Amino acid sequence: MSSHTWPSWLPLRADLAELSAYGAPQVPSLAQLNTNENPYAPSAELVDAITARISVVAKTLNRYPDRDAMELRSALAKFLNNISGTSLGLNQIWAANGSNEIIQSLFLACGSRAALGFTPSYSMHPLIARVTATQWHAGSRNLDFTIDVDGALAQIAQIQPGLTFVTTPNNPTGTSISLQDLDLLAHACAKVSGLLVVDEAYAEFSNDPSAVTLLDNHPNIVVIRTMSKAFAFAGVRLGYLAAREELVDAMLLVRLPYHLSTLTQAAAIAALEFQAQSLATVQVLRQSRDSLALKLEDLGCSVIPSSANFLLFSVENPQSVWRSLLDQGVLIRDVGLSGYLRVSIGNEAENEQFISALRQSLGGK
Ligand SMILES: Cc1ncc(COP(=O)(O)O)c(C=O)c1O
C-alpha cells in the first residue's frame, strides 16, 4: 500500500493510487549485497573496448539508433546458440532496457487475460501486471520453495492465464525447475492458448540447460534473460528474450520507437565480444556461494539450496537482523518472507564483512 496521499488535481489512474514505487534501498554501505548484482567491476580491457566503440558511435548521435538493434540481436543469438547448441536467428531475439522492459512489453502485448506466477518469486512480475492492468494470480510453492508441478498444472487449467511466469533459478529462493517440468507446464499453457514465460535472469549461475532448448517443440515458450547479473552489466540496462519469430513481431507492436539507445547497443556489443572475461566471474561467484552457504549453516541458519548468485537463509527475527546488519555497513535484502533474509554473493571482502556482521547480530555465536 502507498503511504502517499495523491492531490486531487492529479488525474492518476485509480488502480495505481494505492501502489508503492519499486524501491530496493540504495544507501551507501561497505557491502552492498541487496540487488543480486555482480560485485566485480568490468575489466580495464572491457572498459577500453566500450570506450572505443562509444567514441565511434558518438559521432552519429545526431541520428536515432538502429531501431531494430540488428547487430546486437545477432550477437545475442550467437551467444545463446553457443551456450545451448541451438540455432536461433536474430528474428527470434528481442532486446530492451533491462529484462524489466521485456516483461512490461510482454504484458502490453499479451496481457489481456489473467497472468499467473508462483510465489515467492520476482516481485516485479505482479507489479508490472498491475501497472499494465492485467489481473495477477499468485500460485503457491511447496514448503521447500520448489514448484508443485501438479498443483501448477491444475491452476493453469483452471485460471487459463494468457501469461504464466516461472523464474529459474528463482528469485528470491535460488531454487530451479527441470526442463522436463517446464515441458509439462508449456503443454498445459498451450492447451489454454497461453504463453509460458521462463525468466532466466540468473541462468548463467546454474548448471541447468536453458529453456531455449525447448523452443523447437514449444512455440508458446518465451525465455527472458539479462546482462545485469552474470555479465556484470547492470548499469547498462540490457535485457533480451528468445522466442518464436511471431512473438518478436508482437514486441514490435508495443515497443517505443528507438527505445534502445545507440550507446546501450554499443556497450552491450562490446561486452558480448568480451563475454569469456565477463563471465569468468561466474565460476568465482558460484564457489563463493557454496562456501558462504556452509558458513551460514555454521551460524545455525538453514540455507535454501541455490543455483543463483544469492542465498535465502533463515533467521528468527529478519527485520531486526536486517537493521543490525545495515548498522554495521552491510546491506542485504528483506524480501518480506517470514523467517528469511536474502543475501547476494559479493566479493571476498564483502562476504567476510557479511558473515562477521551476522555473527555479531546473532549474538556473537
Ligand atoms: C528474476 C528477475 N528477472 C528480471 C530482473 C530484472 O533485471 P534487469 O531489468 O536488470 O534485466 C531481475 C532483477 O533483479 C530478476 O531478479
The ligand as an SDF file (V2000), in Angstrom:
LIG
                    3D

 16 16  0  0  0  0  0  0  0  0999 V2000
   14.1120  -12.8050  -11.8220 C   0  0  0  0  0  0  0  0  0  0  0  0
   14.4610  -11.4550  -12.3310 C   0  0  0  0  0  0  0  0  0  0  0  0
   14.0320  -11.1000  -13.5440 N   0  0  0  0  0  0  0  0  0  0  0  0
   14.3240   -9.8900  -14.0570 C   0  0  0  0  0  0  0  0  0  0  0  0
   15.0680   -8.9820  -13.3440 C   0  0  0  0  0  0  0  0  0  0  0  0
   15.2900   -7.6210  -13.9500 C   0  0  0  0  0  0  0  0  0  0  0  0
   16.5710   -7.4460  -14.3340 O   0  0  0  0  0  0  0  0  0  0  0  0
   17.0060   -6.2960  -15.3470 P   0  0  0  0  0  0  0  0  0  0  0  0
   15.8350   -5.4110  -15.6010 O   0  0  0  0  0  0  0  0  0  0  0  0
   18.1300   -5.6200  -14.6770 O   0  0  0  0  0  0  0  0  0  0  0  0
   17.4200   -7.0330  -16.5970 O   0  0  0  0  0  0  0  0  0  0  0  0
   15.5460   -9.3120  -12.0830 C   0  0  0  0  0  0  0  0  0  0  0  0
   16.3380   -8.3390  -11.3000 C   0  0  0  0  0  0  0  0  0  0  0  0
   16.6370   -8.4990  -10.1510 O   0  0  0  0  0  0  0  0  0  0  0  0
   15.2370  -10.5770  -11.5560 C   0  0  0  0  0  0  0  0  0  0  0  0
   15.6260  -10.9610  -10.3350 O   0  0  0  0  0  0  0  0  0  0  0  0
  1  2  1  0
  2  3  1  0
  2 15  2  0
  3  4  2  0
  4  5  1  0
  5  6  1  0
  5 12  2  0
  6  7  1  0
  7  8  1  0
  8  9  2  0
  8 10  1  0
  8 11  1  0
 12 13  1  0
 12 15  1  0
 13 14  2  0
 15 16  1  0
M  END
$$$$
